[in-house]
Amino acid sequence: MSKANGGGVQKLFEDAHAEGVLSPAGLQALTVVDLGAQIQAGLGIHVDDVQASEVVLVTVMPDDSGSISHSGHTKTVCDGHNLVLDSLLASQQKDGVLFHTRYLNGHVLNPFRPLEDVVRMHSGNYTADMGTPLYDQAVVLLGTVLAKAQEFSGNGVAVRTVTLLITDGADQGSQKARAKDVAALVKDLHRVENHIVAAMGIDDGVTDFRRVFQEMGIADRWILTPGQSAQEIRAAFQVFSQSAVRVSQGAASFSRTALGGFGR
């Protein structure tokens, strides 16, 4: 586990702000409530225990709301998460990749850890029966990515990140954050030019996911909107996995991927 504690998380954010990585709006989004313990839960392996000159942080936030189960998508989401993992395990750069899985309602299945240690999703560790606090948890998730990236960069390790938010509905139940808070963090991550934030909206028949995600600051080229069939959802996960693998292949490949989005 990371040696940083809740106070250490705050120090990482203050350092990021001092270095111009984190804007005042982004810092406020992360400090308006005490997220230290939630973010700490995802930080995982300590930077000193990673023997690499550069790392790639891959983060997936599967939706565990009740509508996933109601729509019959539980196994499909598990399969999609595991497909991303398998694609990365098959890549030549797998040793430099750390993987993080945090469900939409906050359960951390995988704090950042090497690919060979990642726990796969299955019916025993994934139950879709909760709500959709999309904004609250997106802030926690992006805060975790930012903190972990800051931990590495502060220790002289080059870092790139690619993050996927998954939901089959609009926000319901967020208590602290709004879309603009998420957008402030996404903007900060994009400005540093070594982060990609993507989102997948699984069709529920009513939600305009492109509008929802754009209000959260996510670029249109990084939005996936599969239909309701298992085949379409798996295909969307496959598209993301291909981008994640490209991100792992070096700075030049990252830049091309970031500019091209899922069309690249």
C-alpha positions, 0 to 999 in steps of 0.5 A: 500500500502507499505510504501516503495518508489522507494528509499525504493526498492533500500534500500531493494536491497542493504540490500539483497546484503549486506546479500549475498542474491543478487549477484553483477550480480543480483544487477546490473541487478536490478540497471542498470535502475531505476526499483523502480517505477515499482517494487513499484507498485507490493509490495502491503500490508505492512509487518506490516499489515500481522499477520503471523509468516511466509508467502508464496508469490505466483506470476503469470505473464500472457502473454498479448501479441497479439498472446495470443488473436490471438491463442484464448487463452485469456479465457484459461489464465484467467481461469488458473490464477483463478484456481491457486487462487482457489486452494490456497483459498481451502488450509488450509494455505491460511491465510499465502499466498500473491498473486501478478499478473503482466501481461507480459507488466507490468500492475499490476492487483494484488500487493501482497495482501491476497488471499481473496482480489485478483482480478480475471482475466476476459475479463474486465481487461485482453486484450492480444494485446501487445508485448513480453518484456520477459526479461525486465519484468522478471527482474521487476517481480523477483525484486518485489519478491526479494524486498518483500521477503527481506521486510519480512525477514528483519522484522523477518518473514520467507518467501517462494516464488513461481513464474510463468512466462507465455509466448507463444513466445520468447522475443521480444522488451526488451530494457534493460535486456537480458537472462543473467540478468534474469538468475543472479536473478534466480540464486540468488533466488535459492541460498537462497533456499526458492524461486522457479521460474517456467515458462510456454511456450504455444506452438507457433509452433516455439519456443524452450521454454526449451532453452529460459527458461534455458537461463533465468536460470530456471531449467528444472524441473520447465518448463511447455510446454503445447500444443495449446489446452485449455485442455493442457494449463489448465492442466499445470496451474493445475500442477503449482497450486498443486506445489503452494499449496505444497509450502504453507504447510511448510518448509519441503514440500517446500524443497521436492517440490523444489527438485522434481519440477513439477514431485513432 
